[in-house]
Amino acid sequence: MKTKAIFYHAGCPVCLEAESELATALNPDHYDTEIVHLGNEKDKLPEAEQSGVQSVPALVINGKPYHINFGASLADLKG
Amino acid sequence: MKTKAIFYHAGCPVCLEAESELATALNPDHYDTEIVHLGNEKDKLPEAEQSGVQSVPALVINGKPYHINFGASLADLKG
């Protein structure tokens, strides 16, 4: 079974670069990668928070958050 | 030709977790992943700095740095 990986972003320049370089770099044989734009899909904010995501871009693998550089804080996306 | 990816770490707990989850997750068909322990290989510090690495763990893909969470600053590793 593949591991679930979720890449959270918000369309910011830092996010887009991380998306194109990193979110697409995961081994497709082992990872099922979903890309979530938290600016457009605000209903996914609680899910991201629950996984420990504090800022975007972030990659959640196996339920664990990996913050990649810094684009925007989750708090800013709630406004 | 494969893209070069270098994962820089320093043996810290945050680093080791990122290494086991993320450095090993890159698509081996497209990425040639090298793992560098900057605590043990201090001669690689200038190379990491030149790529823009400011803290570990960090992944450099195509010469661009992606800082993953925060383990230790590069400055601390120079001591």
Backbone of each chain as nested JSON, in Angstrom:
{
  "chains": [
    {"id": "A", "residues": [
      {"number": 1, "name": "MET", "atoms": {"N": [0.84, -1.198, 0.0], "CA": [0.0, 0.0, 0.0], "C": [0.874, 1.247, 0.0]}},
      {"number": 2, "name": "LYS", "atoms": {"N": [0.439, 2.255, -0.735], "CA": [1.238, 3.471, -0.8], "C": [1.065, 4.325, 0.449]}},
      {"number": 3, "name": "THR", "atoms": {"N": [2.114, 5.098, 0.728], "CA": [2.067, 6.03, 1.841], "C": [1.405, 7.31, 1.369]}},
      {"number": 4, "name": "LYS", "atoms": {"N": [0.575, 7.873, 2.236], "CA": [-0.122, 9.099, 1.892], "C": [0.785, 10.302, 2.178]}},
      {"number": 5, "name": "ALA", "atoms": {"N": [0.936, 11.154, 1.182], "CA": [1.698, 12.389, 1.358], "C": [0.808, 13.54, 0.91]}},
      {"number": 6, "name": "ILE", "atoms": {"N": [0.692, 14.555, 1.744], "CA": [-0.127, 15.717, 1.381], "C": [0.76, 16.958, 1.373]}},
      {"number": 7, "name": "PHE", "atoms": {"N": [0.777, 17.639, 0.244], "CA": [1.539, 18.879, 0.137], "C": [0.554, 20.03, 0.29]}},
      {"number": 8, "name": "TYR", "atoms": {"N": [0.73, 20.808, 1.367], "CA": [-0.13, 21.959, 1.615], "C": [0.561, 23.215, 1.138]}},
      {"number": 9, "name": "HIS", "atoms": {"N": [-0.155, 24.044, 0.404], "CA": [0.43, 25.306, -0.019], "C": [-0.659, 26.361, -0.095]}},
      {"number": 10, "name": "ALA", "atoms": {"N": [-0.27, 27.571, -0.514], "CA": [-1.262, 28.639, -0.599], "C": [-0.997, 29.534, -1.798]}},
      {"number": 11, "name": "GLY", "atoms": {"N": [-0.364, 28.96, -2.792], "CA": [-0.15, 29.714, -4.026], "C": [0.947, 30.769, -3.98]}},
      {"number": 12, "name": "CYS", "atoms": {"N": [1.622, 30.881, -2.828], "CA": [2.698, 31.874, -2.715], "C": [3.908, 31.434, -3.554]}},
      {"number": 13, "name": "PRO", "atoms": {"N": [4.782, 32.386, -3.918], "CA": [5.935, 32.023, -4.749], "C": [6.795, 30.919, -4.131]}},
      {"number": 14, "name": "VAL", "atoms": {"N": [7.04, 31.012, -2.819], "CA": [7.829, 29.968, -2.14], "C": [7.127, 28.62, -2.253]}},
      {"number": 15, "name": "CYS", "atoms": {"N": [5.781, 28.677, -2.149], "CA": [4.99, 27.444, -2.247], "C": [5.104, 26.812, -3.628]}},
      {"number": 16, "name": "LEU", "atoms": {"N": [4.97, 27.658, -4.645], "CA": [4.949, 27.134, -6.01], "C": [6.272, 26.503, -6.385]}},
      {"number": 17, "name": "GLU", "atoms": {"N": [7.348, 27.129, -5.91], "CA": [8.659, 26.564, -6.205], "C": [8.822, 25.219, -5.512]}},
      {"number": 18, "name": "ALA", "atoms": {"N": [8.413, 25.168, -4.249], "CA": [8.517, 23.903, -3.504], "C": [7.63, 22.845, -4.145]}},
      {"number": 19, "name": "GLU", "atoms": {"N": [6.476, 23.278, -4.644], "CA": [5.577, 22.314, -5.283], "C": [6.225, 21.716, -6.514]}},
      {"number": 20, "name": "SER", "atoms": {"N": [6.778, 22.596, -7.356], "CA": [7.298, 22.075, -8.623], "C": [8.567, 21.243, -8.419]}},
      {"number": 21, "name": "GLU", "atoms": {"N": [9.358, 21.587, -7.396], "CA": [10.611, 20.845, -7.199], "C": [10.456, 19.643, -6.279]}},
      {"number": 22, "name": "LEU", "atoms": {"N": [9.618, 19.804, -5.24], "CA": [9.658, 18.807, -4.178], "C": [8.419, 17.913, -4.132]}},
      {"number": 23, "name": "ALA", "atoms": {"N": [7.244, 18.533, -4.261], "CA": [6.022, 17.729, -4.15], "C": [5.959, 16.707, -5.279]}},
      {"number": 24, "name": "THR", "atoms": {"N": [6.541, 17.054, -6.405], "CA": [6.514, 16.157, -7.558], "C": [7.697, 15.176, -7.557]}},
      {"number": 25, "name": "ALA", "atoms": {"N": [8.575, 15.32, -6.555], "CA": [9.8, 14.518, -6.545], "C": [9.648, 13.194, -5.816]}},
      {"number": 26, "name": "LEU", "atoms": {"N": [8.536, 13.055, -5.093], "CA": [8.37, 11.824, -4.314], "C": [8.175, 10.615, -5.222]}},
      {"number": 27, "name": "ASN", "atoms": {"N": [8.698, 9.524, -4.769], "CA": [8.63, 8.272, -5.515], "C": [7.168, 7.831, -5.708]}},
      {"number": 28, "name": "PRO", "atoms": {"N": [6.685, 7.884, -6.937], "CA": [5.272, 7.54, -7.173], "C": [4.956, 6.076, -6.901]}},
      {"number": 29, "name": "ASP", "atoms": {"N": [5.991, 5.227, -6.833], "CA": [5.752, 3.823, -6.515], "C": [5.385, 3.644, -5.041]}},
      {"number": 30, "name": "HIS", "atoms": {"N": [5.836, 4.596, -4.207], "CA": [5.627, 4.44, -2.763], "C": [4.704, 5.48, -2.155]}},
      {"number": 31, "name": "TYR", "atoms": {"N": [4.534, 6.615, -2.863], "CA": [3.752, 7.686, -2.28], "C": [2.59, 8.099, -3.171]}},
      {"number": 32, "name": "ASP", "atoms": {"N": [1.509, 8.351, -2.492], "CA": [0.3, 8.833, -3.124], "C": [0.218, 10.303, -2.719]}},
      {"number": 33, "name": "THR", "atoms": {"N": [0.626, 11.195, -3.61], "CA": [0.754, 12.595, -3.229], "C": [-0.469, 13.412, -3.625]}},
      {"number": 34, "name": "GLU", "atoms": {"N": [-1.027, 14.079, -2.632], "CA": [-2.177, 14.962, -2.846], "C": [-1.697, 16.385, -2.633]}},
      {"number": 35, "name": "ILE", "atoms": {"N": [-2.157, 17.299, -3.458], "CA": [-1.759, 18.69, -3.321], "C": [-2.972, 19.516, -2.917]}},
      {"number": 36, "name": "VAL", "atoms": {"N": [-2.859, 20.22, -1.804], "CA": [-3.983, 20.99, -1.268], "C": [-3.618, 22.475, -1.201]}},
      {"number": 37, "name": "HIS", "atoms": {"N": [-4.413, 23.295, -1.848], "CA": [-4.239, 24.754, -1.83], "C": [-5.117, 25.3, -0.706]}},
      {"number": 38, "name": "LEU", "atoms": {"N": [-4.485, 25.614, 0.426], "CA": [-5.253, 26.02, 1.603], "C": [-5.913, 27.389, 1.451]}},
      {"number": 39, "name": "GLY", "atoms": {"N": [-5.427, 28.176, 0.479], "CA": [-6.079, 29.454, 0.223], "C": [-7.448, 29.229, -0.41]}},
      {"number": 40, "name": "ASN", "atoms": {"N": [-7.531, 28.245, -1.288], "CA": [-8.793, 27.947, -1.972], "C": [-9.643, 26.927, -1.223]}},
      {"number": 41, "name": "GLU", "atoms": {"N": [-8.97, 26.044, -0.485], "CA": [-9.713, 24.983, 0.22], "C": [-9.599, 25.193, 1.722]}},
      {"number": 42, "name": "LYS", "atoms": {"N": [-10.247, 26.232, 2.187], "CA": [-10.135, 26.59, 3.608], "C": [-10.75, 25.536, 4.526]}},
      {"number": 43, "name": "ASP", "atoms": {"N": [-11.622, 24.705, 3.993], "CA": [-12.208, 23.645, 4.821], "C": [-11.174, 22.581, 5.194]}},
      {"number": 44, "name": "LYS", "atoms": {"N": [-10.0, 22.622, 4.522], "CA": [-8.957, 21.649, 4.85], "C": [-8.009, 22.186, 5.937]}},
      {"number": 45, "name": "LEU", "atoms": {"N": [-8.208, 23.441, 6.357], "CA": [-7.342, 24.028, 7.377], "C": [-7.309, 23.215, 8.686]}},
      {"number": 46, "name": "PRO", "atoms": {"N": [-8.477, 22.782, 9.207], "CA": [-8.437, 22.009, 10.462], "C": [-7.624, 20.717, 10.332]}},
      {"number": 47, "name": "GLU", "atoms": {"N": [-7.773, 20.063, 9.197], "CA": [-7.033, 18.823, 8.924], "C": [-5.527, 19.092, 8.922]}},
      {"number": 48, "name": "ALA", "atoms": {"N": [-5.131, 20.199, 8.283], "CA": [-3.709, 20.564, 8.226], "C": [-3.187, 20.868, 9.627]}},
      {"number": 49, "name": "GLU", "atoms": {"N": [-3.964, 21.626, 10.38], "CA": [-3.579, 21.974, 11.748], "C": [-3.417, 20.737, 12.604]}},
      {"number": 50, "name": "GLN", "atoms": {"N": [-4.36, 19.812, 12.435], "CA": [-4.324, 18.591, 13.227], "C": [-3.061, 17.767, 12.938]}},
      {"number": 51, "name": "SER", "atoms": {"N": [-2.555, 17.891, 11.725], "CA": [-1.323, 17.183, 11.372], "C": [-0.09, 17.934, 11.873]}},
      {"number": 52, "name": "GLY", "atoms": {"N": [-0.297, 19.1, 12.467], "CA": [0.84, 19.841, 13.012], "C": [1.395, 20.886, 12.06]}},
      {"number": 53, "name": "VAL", "atoms": {"N": [0.707, 21.133, 10.961], "CA": [1.185, 22.128, 9.997], "C": [1.015, 23.527, 10.585]}},
      {"number": 54, "name": "GLN", "atoms": {"N": [2.106, 24.297, 10.613], "CA": [2.061, 25.654, 11.165], "C": [2.231, 26.71, 10.084]}},
      {"number": 55, "name": "SER", "atoms": {"N": [2.85, 26.301, 8.993], "CA": [3.065, 27.239, 7.89], "C": [3.107, 26.462, 6.585]}},
      {"number": 56, "name": "VAL", "atoms": {"N": [2.964, 27.197, 5.492], "CA": [3.074, 26.562, 4.175], "C": [4.283, 27.151, 3.45]}},
      {"number": 57, "name": "PRO", "atoms": {"N": [4.889, 26.457, 2.523], "CA": [4.54, 25.097, 2.133], "C": [4.956, 24.059, 3.178]}},
      {"number": 58, "name": "ALA", "atoms": {"N": [4.176, 22.997, 3.252], "CA": [4.492, 21.895, 4.151], "C": [4.076, 20.584, 3.505]}},
      {"number": 59, "name": "LEU", "atoms": {"N": [4.82, 19.572, 3.849], "CA": [4.529, 18.245, 3.327], "C": [4.214, 17.357, 4.521]}},
      {"number": 60, "name": "VAL", "atoms": {"N": [3.065, 16.705, 4.501], "CA": [2.722, 15.789, 5.583], "C": [2.888, 14.374, 5.051]}},
      {"number": 61, "name": "ILE", "atoms": {"N": [3.816, 13.646, 5.655], "CA": [4.043, 12.258, 5.242], "C": [3.743, 11.383, 6.445]}},
      {"number": 62, "name": "ASN", "atoms": {"N": [2.893, 10.38, 6.231], "CA": [2.567, 9.491, 7.339], "C": [2.029, 10.267, 8.533]}},
      {"number": 63, "name": "GLY", "atoms": {"N": [1.329, 11.358, 8.272], "CA": [0.762, 12.152, 9.349], "C": [1.728, 13.088, 10.046]}},
      {"number": 64, "name": "LYS", "atoms": {"N": [3.0, 13.082, 9.617], "CA": [3.995, 13.957, 10.255], "C": [4.309, 15.161, 9.37]}},
      {"number": 65, "name": "PRO", "atoms": {"N": [4.363, 16.366, 9.958], "CA": [4.56, 17.574, 9.16], "C": [6.035, 17.9, 8.911]}},
      {"number": 66, "name": "TYR", "atoms": {"N": [6.331, 18.246, 7.68], "CA": [7.661, 18.745, 7.323], "C": [7.47, 20.11, 6.69]}},
      {"number": 67, "name": "HIS", "atoms": {"N": [7.876, 21.132, 7.422], "CA": [7.745, 22.495, 6.908], "C": [8.916, 22.772, 5.99]}},
      {"number": 68, "name": "ILE", "atoms": {"N": [8.613, 23.255, 4.807], "CA": [9.648, 23.47, 3.794], "C": [9.814, 24.965, 3.553]}},
      {"number": 69, "name": "ASN", "atoms": {"N": [10.96, 25.493, 3.918], "CA": [11.179, 26.935, 3.851], "C": [9.989, 27.634, 4.517]}},
      {"number": 70, "name": "PHE", "atoms": {"N": [9.707, 28.857, 4.149], "CA": [8.567, 29.54, 4.771], "C": [7.877, 30.447, 3.772]}},
      {"number": 71, "name": "GLY", "atoms": {"N": [6.601, 30.199, 3.567], "CA": [5.825, 31.04, 2.663], "C": [4.84, 31.904, 3.428]}},
      {"number": 72, "name": "ALA", "atoms": {"N": [3.977, 31.263, 4.219], "CA": [2.975, 31.98, 4.998], "C": [2.575, 31.105, 6.179]}},
      {"number": 73, "name": "SER", "atoms": {"N": [2.183, 31.748, 7.269], "CA": [1.746, 30.98, 8.429], "C": [0.289, 30.583, 8.24]}},
      {"number": 74, "name": "LEU", "atoms": {"N": [-0.094, 29.501, 8.901], "CA": [-1.469, 29.032, 8.791], "C": [-2.426, 30.081, 9.355]}},
      {"number": 75, "name": "ALA", "atoms": {"N": [-1.983, 30.758, 10.394], "CA": [-2.815, 31.8, 11.013], "C": [-3.196, 32.871, 9.979]}},
      {"number": 76, "name": "ASP", "atoms": {"N": [-2.249, 33.204, 9.11], "CA": [-2.518, 34.225, 8.096], "C": [-3.557, 33.76, 7.072]}},
      {"number": 77, "name": "LEU", "atoms": {"N": [-3.643, 32.465, 6.88], "CA": [-4.568, 31.934, 5.875], "C": [-6.005, 31.898, 6.383]}},
      {"number": 78, "name": "LYS", "atoms": {"N": [-6.135, 32.015, 7.699], "CA": [-7.474, 31.937, 8.278], "C": [-8.246, 33.244, 8.13]}},
      {"number": 79, "name": "GLY", "atoms": {"N": [-7.494, 34.319, 7.904], "CA": [-8.116, 35.653, 7.897], "C": [-9.163, 35.822, 6.796]}}
    ]},
    {"id": "B", "residues": [
      {"number": 1, "name": "MET", "atoms": {"N": [19.234, 12.147, -17.744], "CA": [20.171, 12.301, -16.625], "C": [19.398, 12.613, -15.343]}},
      {"number": 2, "name": "LYS", "atoms": {"N": [19.84, 12.042, -14.253], "CA": [19.148, 12.264, -12.984], "C": [19.486, 13.631, -12.402]}},
      {"number": 3, "name": "THR", "atoms": {"N": [18.533, 14.148, -11.634], "CA": [18.732, 15.407, -10.929], "C": [19.463, 15.112, -9.631]}},
      {"number": 4, "name": "LYS", "atoms": {"N": [20.414, 15.984, -9.316], "CA": [21.186, 15.807, -8.092], "C": [20.418, 16.371, -6.894]}},
      {"number": 5, "name": "ALA", "atoms": {"N": [20.264, 15.575, -5.88], "CA": [19.639, 16.042, -4.64], "C": [20.596, 15.741, -3.498]}},
      {"number": 6, "name": "ILE", "atoms": {"N": [20.856, 16.735, -2.668], "CA": [21.746, 16.512, -1.524], "C": [20.983, 16.802, -0.248]}},
      {"number": 7, "name": "PHE", "atoms": {"N": [20.951, 15.828, 0.638], "CA": [20.297, 16.022, 1.929], "C": [21.38, 16.292, 2.957]}},
      {"number": 8, "name": "TYR", "atoms": {"N": [21.349, 17.509, 3.522], "CA": [22.329, 17.873, 4.544], "C": [21.716, 17.702, 5.92]}},
      {"number": 9, "name": "HIS", "atoms": {"N": [22.432, 17.065, 6.814], "CA": [21.935, 16.938, 8.178], "C": [23.114, 16.952, 9.147]}},
      {"number": 10, "name": "ALA", "atoms": {"N": [22.798, 16.805, 10.42], "CA": [23.873, 16.826, 11.411], "C": [23.615, 15.841, 12.536]}},
      {"number": 11, "name": "GLY", "atoms": {"N": [22.858, 14.815, 12.218], "CA": [22.631, 13.769, 13.209], "C": [21.626, 14.109, 14.304]}},
      {"number": 12, "name": "CYS", "atoms": {"N": [21.045, 15.312, 14.247], "CA": [20.067, 15.695, 15.274], "C": [18.782, 14.896, 15.093]}},
      {"number": 13, "name": "PRO", "atoms": {"N": [17.971, 14.791, 16.16], "CA": [16.724, 14.011, 16.049], "C": [15.826, 14.487, 14.908]}},
      {"number": 14, "name": "VAL", "atoms": {"N": [15.679, 15.803, 14.777], "CA": [14.852, 16.356, 13.686], "C": [15.421, 15.929, 12.328]}},
      {"number": 15, "name": "CYS", "atoms": {"N": [16.772, 15.942, 12.259], "CA": [17.438, 15.546, 11.01], "C": [17.168, 14.086, 10.669]}},
      {"number": 16, "name": "LEU", "atoms": {"N": [17.313, 13.233, 11.677], "CA": [17.198, 11.799, 11.424], "C": [15.793, 11.433, 10.969]}},
      {"number": 17, "name": "GLU", "atoms": {"N": [14.802, 12.109, 11.568], "CA": [13.43, 11.815, 11.172], "C": [13.192, 12.276, 9.734]}},
      {"number": 18, "name": "ALA", "atoms": {"N": [13.696, 13.471, 9.418], "CA": [13.531, 13.971, 8.05], "C": [14.268, 13.076, 7.068]}},
      {"number": 19, "name": "GLU", "atoms": {"N": [15.419, 12.57, 7.502], "CA": [16.188, 11.691, 6.616], "C": [15.401, 10.427, 6.312]}},
      {"number": 20, "name": "SER", "atoms": {"N": [14.872, 9.802, 7.362], "CA": [14.216, 8.514, 7.134], "C": [12.903, 8.68, 6.376]}},
      {"number": 21, "name": "GLU", "atoms": {"N": [12.216, 9.818, 6.568], "CA": [10.92, 9.978, 5.9], "C": [11.029, 10.647, 4.536]}},
      {"number": 22, "name": "LEU", "atoms": {"N": [11.941, 11.613, 4.442], "CA": [11.898, 12.473, 3.263], "C": [13.058, 12.247, 2.287]}},
      {"number": 23, "name": "ALA", "atoms": {"N": [14.268, 12.131, 2.821], "CA": [15.419, 11.98, 1.932], "C": [15.311, 10.683, 1.141]}},
      {"number": 24, "name": "THR", "atoms": {"N": [14.668, 9.709, 1.737], "CA": [14.539, 8.41, 1.081], "C": [13.29, 8.33, 0.207]}},
      {"number": 25, "name": "ALA", "atoms": {"N": [12.487, 9.415, 0.221], "CA": [11.208, 9.376, -0.484], "C": [11.301, 9.837, -1.932]}},
      {"number": 26, "name": "LEU", "atoms": {"N": [12.443, 10.429, -2.287], "CA": [12.556, 10.954, -3.656], "C": [12.576, 9.824, -4.677]}},
      {"number": 27, "name": "ASN", "atoms": {"N": [11.984, 10.13, -5.798], "CA": [11.892, 9.162, -6.891], "C": [13.297, 8.77, -7.392]}},
      {"number": 28, "name": "PRO", "atoms": {"N": [13.687, 7.519, -7.15], "CA": [15.049, 7.112, -7.539], "C": [15.266, 7.092, -9.051]}},
      {"number": 29, "name": "ASP", "atoms": {"N": [14.174, 7.096, -9.812], "CA": [14.302, 7.137, -11.271], "C": [14.748, 8.515, -11.745]}},
      {"number": 30, "name": "HIS", "atoms": {"N": [14.465, 9.54, -10.947], "CA": [14.753, 10.911, -11.375], "C": [15.792, 11.617, -10.528]}},
      {"number": 31, "name": "TYR", "atoms": {"N": [16.013, 11.107, -9.315], "CA": [16.92, 11.814, -8.411], "C": [18.04, 10.916, -7.927]}},
      {"number": 32, "name": "ASP", "atoms": {"N": [19.199, 11.536, -7.878], "CA": [20.39, 10.884, -7.383], "C": [20.638, 11.537, -6.024]}},
      {"number": 33, "name": "THR", "atoms": {"N": [20.239, 10.875, -4.957], "CA": [20.252, 11.513, -3.638], "C": [21.519, 11.17, -2.856]}},
      {"number": 34, "name": "GLU", "atoms": {"N": [22.206, 12.223, -2.441], "CA": [23.414, 12.062, -1.63], "C": [23.083, 12.567, -0.229]}},
      {"number": 35, "name": "ILE", "atoms": {"N": [23.57, 11.88, 0.789], "CA": [23.296, 12.306, 2.164], "C": [24.609, 12.741, 2.808]}},
      {"number": 36, "name": "VAL", "atoms": {"N": [24.633, 13.984, 3.29], "CA": [25.863, 14.546, 3.852], "C": [25.64, 14.906, 5.318]}},
      {"number": 37, "name": "HIS", "atoms": {"N": [26.457, 14.36, 6.194], "CA": [26.408, 14.658, 7.625], "C": [27.412, 15.774, 7.89]}},
      {"number": 38, "name": "LEU", "atoms": {"N": [26.892, 16.999, 8.03], "CA": [27.779, 18.161, 8.148], "C": [28.531, 18.197, 9.478]}},
      {"number": 39, "name": "GLY", "atoms": {"N": [28.056, 17.422, 10.457], "CA": [28.801, 17.344, 11.712], "C": [30.092, 16.569, 11.512]}},
      {"number": 40, "name": "ASN", "atoms": {"N": [30.014, 15.517, 10.712], "CA": [31.19, 14.682, 10.45], "C": [32.002, 15.147, 9.249]}},
      {"number": 41, "name": "GLU", "atoms": {"N": [31.319, 15.792, 8.298], "CA": [32.006, 16.216, 7.069], "C": [32.032, 17.74, 7.001]}},
      {"number": 42, "name": "LYS", "atoms": {"N": [32.8, 18.336, 7.896], "CA": [32.824, 19.792, 7.991], "C": [33.406, 20.456, 6.73]}},
      {"number": 43, "name": "ASP", "atoms": {"N": [34.157, 19.701, 5.953], "CA": [34.703, 20.258, 4.708], "C": [33.603, 20.521, 3.676]}},
      {"number": 44, "name": "LYS", "atoms": {"N": [32.423, 19.978, 3.926], "CA": [31.305, 20.204, 3.001], "C": [30.488, 21.448, 3.389]}},
      {"number": 45, "name": "LEU", "atoms": {"N": [30.842, 22.078, 4.519], "CA": [30.097, 23.258, 4.966], "C": [30.085, 24.386, 3.927]}},
      {"number": 46, "name": "PRO", "atoms": {"N": [31.238, 24.736, 3.316], "CA": [31.218, 25.821, 2.324], "C": [30.292, 25.518, 1.147]}},
      {"number": 47, "name": "GLU", "atoms": {"N": [30.313, 24.286, 0.699], "CA": [29.439, 23.859, -0.405], "C": [27.964, 24.027, -0.029]}},
      {"number": 48, "name": "ALA", "atoms": {"N": [27.616, 23.647, 1.207], "CA": [26.237, 23.782, 1.675], "C": [25.851, 25.259, 1.74]}},
      {"number": 49, "name": "GLU", "atoms": {"N": [26.738, 26.063, 2.285], "CA": [26.484, 27.496, 2.399], "C": [26.28, 28.127, 1.031]}},
      {"number": 50, "name": "GLN", "atoms": {"N": [27.113, 27.718, 0.097], "CA": [27.03, 28.26, -1.255], "C": [25.684, 27.94, -1.912]}},
      {"number": 51, "name": "SER", "atoms": {"N": [25.099, 26.819, -1.52], "CA": [23.788, 26.457, -2.064], "C": [22.667, 27.183, -1.337]}},
      {"number": 52, "name": "GLY", "atoms": {"N": [23.029, 27.964, -0.307], "CA": [22.011, 28.732, 0.395], "C": [21.476, 28.05, 1.636]}},
      {"number": 53, "name": "VAL", "atoms": {"N": [22.107, 26.942, 2.039], "CA": [21.65, 26.231, 3.233], "C": [21.985, 27.053, 4.48]}},
      {"number": 54, "name": "GLN", "atoms": {"N": [20.98, 27.301, 5.308], "CA": [21.178, 28.09, 6.528], "C": [21.014, 27.244, 7.774]}},
      {"number": 55, "name": "SER", "atoms": {"N": [20.282, 26.148, 7.625], "CA": [20.07, 25.258, 8.765], "C": [19.881, 23.84, 8.248]}},
      {"number": 56, "name": "VAL", "atoms": {"N": [20.001, 22.898, 9.162], "CA": [19.75, 21.492, 8.81], "C": [18.552, 21.01, 9.613]}},
      {"number": 57, "name": "PRO", "atoms": {"N": [17.816, 20.035, 9.137], "CA": [18.011, 19.364, 7.86], "C": [17.575, 20.23, 6.673]}},
      {"number": 58, "name": "ALA", "atoms": {"N": [18.272, 20.042, 5.557], "CA": [17.923, 20.752, 4.341], "C": [18.167, 19.848, 3.142]}},
      {"number": 59, "name": "LEU", "atoms": {"N": [17.358, 20.06, 2.137], "CA": [17.5, 19.282, 0.913], "C": [17.829, 20.266, -0.202]}},
      {"number": 60, "name": "VAL", "atoms": {"N": [18.911, 20.028, -0.917], "CA": [19.253, 20.886, -2.044], "C": [18.926, 20.126, -3.321]}},
      {"number": 61, "name": "ILE", "atoms": {"N": [17.98, 20.661, -4.077], "CA": [17.598, 20.031, -5.339], "C": [17.897, 21.017, -6.449]}},
      {"number": 62, "name": "ASN", "atoms": {"N": [18.62, 20.57, -7.446], "CA": [18.941, 21.459, -8.558], "C": [19.636, 22.728, -8.069]}},
      {"number": 63, "name": "GLY", "atoms": {"N": [20.412, 22.605, -6.997], "CA": [21.137, 23.758, -6.464], "C": [20.307, 24.688, -5.605]}},
      {"number": 64, "name": "LYS", "atoms": {"N": [19.008, 24.363, -5.431], "CA": [18.149, 25.241, -4.624], "C": [17.873, 24.613, -3.255]}},
      {"number": 65, "name": "PRO", "atoms": {"N": [17.99, 25.428, -2.186], "CA": [17.836, 24.872, -0.838], "C": [16.386, 24.815, -0.36]}},
      {"number": 66, "name": "TYR", "atoms": {"N": [16.013, 23.707, 0.233], "CA": [14.715, 23.556, 0.886], "C": [14.983, 23.167, 2.331]}},
      {"number": 67, "name": "HIS", "atoms": {"N": [14.737, 24.103, 3.234], "CA": [14.944, 23.837, 4.649], "C": [13.735, 23.097, 5.177]}},
      {"number": 68, "name": "ILE", "atoms": {"N": [13.979, 22.001, 5.844], "CA": [12.899, 21.141, 6.325], "C": [12.857, 21.189, 7.85]}},
      {"number": 69, "name": "ASN", "atoms": {"N": [11.79, 21.748, 8.377], "CA": [11.703, 21.954, 9.827], "C": [12.987, 22.632, 10.295]}},
      {"number": 70, "name": "PHE", "atoms": {"N": [13.359, 22.46, 11.54], "CA": [14.584, 23.106, 12.01], "C": [15.284, 22.228, 13.031]}},
      {"number": 71, "name": "GLY", "atoms": {"N": [16.511, 21.866, 12.728], "CA": [17.296, 21.069, 13.661], "C": [18.393, 21.9, 14.286]}},
      {"number": 72, "name": "ALA", "atoms": {"N": [19.248, 22.483, 13.456], "CA": [20.367, 23.285, 13.935], "C": [20.782, 24.255, 12.839]}},
      {"number": 73, "name": "SER", "atoms": {"N": [21.299, 25.397, 13.244], "CA": [21.748, 26.358, 12.241], "C": [23.15, 25.973, 11.766]}},
      {"number": 74, "name": "LEU", "atoms": {"N": [23.479, 26.383, 10.56], "CA": [24.792, 26.067, 10.011], "C": [25.885, 26.725, 10.858]}},
      {"number": 75, "name": "ALA", "atoms": {"N": [25.58, 27.911, 11.364], "CA": [26.546, 28.636, 12.2], "C": [26.949, 27.79, 13.412]}},
      {"number": 76, "name": "ASP", "atoms": {"N": [25.979, 27.071, 13.985], "CA": [26.269, 26.252, 15.164], "C": [27.179, 25.07, 14.827]}},
      {"number": 77, "name": "LEU", "atoms": {"N": [27.113, 24.633, 13.589], "CA": [27.919, 23.479, 13.182], "C": [29.378, 23.84, 12.93]}},
      {"number": 78, "name": "LYS", "atoms": {"N": [29.632, 25.135, 12.803], "CA": [30.995, 25.576, 12.512], "C": [31.864, 25.609, 13.753]}},
      {"number": 79, "name": "GLY", "atoms": {"N": [31.199, 25.623, 14.912], "CA": [31.913, 25.792, 16.187], "C": [32.932, 24.692, 16.441]}}
    ]}
  ]
}
